[in-house]
């Protein structure tokens, strides 16, 4: 069995209250393990990596990709 470590993650007060339940906290821990496990096959990460690679193959530069991301983020904030 893998060694278990405790960490602190800032969350909203309502979330902290919900995580007072041992079973719920254990379930969230398993979810976090799956999300961030090094080397895990994450379909979302794989999709993003393929998308970036395809963008580069079409000639988009890092600067252009960053500009698009910044424009998207700015649009979401307004």
C-alpha positions in Angstrom: 0.0 0.0 0.0 1.2 3.5 -0.8 2.2 5.8 2.0 -0.4 8.4 2.9 0.6 12.0 3.6 -1.5 14.9 5.0 -1.6 18.2 3.2 -3.5 21.5 3.7 -5.5 22.9 0.8 -7.3 26.2 1.2 -11.1 25.9 0.6 -14.2 27.9 1.3 -15.8 27.5 4.8 -18.7 25.5 3.6 -16.3 23.0 1.9 -14.3 22.7 5.1 -17.5 22.0 7.0 -18.5 19.3 4.5 -15.0 17.7 4.7 -15.4 17.3 8.5 -17.0 13.9 7.5 -14.3 11.2 7.5 -15.9 9.3 4.6 -16.3 12.4 2.4 -12.7 13.5 3.2 -11.4 10.1 2.2 -13.3 10.2 -1.0 -11.9 13.6 -1.8 -8.4 12.4 -1.1 -8.9 9.5 -3.6 -10.1 12.0 -6.2 -7.1 14.3 -5.6 -4.8 11.3 -5.9 -6.4 10.4 -9.3 -6.2 14.0 -10.5 -2.5 14.7 -9.7 -0.9 11.3 -9.7 2.4 11.6 -11.5 2.4 9.5 -14.7 -1.4 8.8 -14.5 -3.1 8.6 -17.8 -5.3 11.7 -17.6 -7.5 12.0 -20.7 -7.9 15.8 -20.2 -4.1 16.3 -20.0 -3.6 14.1 -23.1 -6.2 16.1 -25.0 -4.6 19.4 -24.0 -1.2 18.1 -25.0 -2.5 17.0 -28.4 -4.2 20.3 -28.9 -1.0 22.2 -28.2 1.0 20.0 -30.5 -1.5 20.4 -33.3 -1.4 24.2 -32.8 2.4 24.2 -33.1 2.3 22.0 -36.2 0.0 24.5 -37.9 2.6 27.2 -37.2 1.2 28.9 -34.1 4.0 30.3 -31.9 4.1 30.2 -28.1 3.4 33.9 -28.1 0.3 33.5 -30.2 -1.0 30.6 -28.0 -0.4 32.8 -24.9 -2.2 35.7 -26.5 -5.2 33.6 -27.3 -5.3 32.3 -23.8 -5.0 35.8 -22.4 -7.8 37.0 -24.6 -10.0 34.0 -23.5 -9.3 34.7 -19.9 -10.0 38.4 -20.3 -13.3 37.6 -22.0 -14.4 35.4 -19.2 -13.7 38.1 -16.6 -15.9 40.6 -18.3 
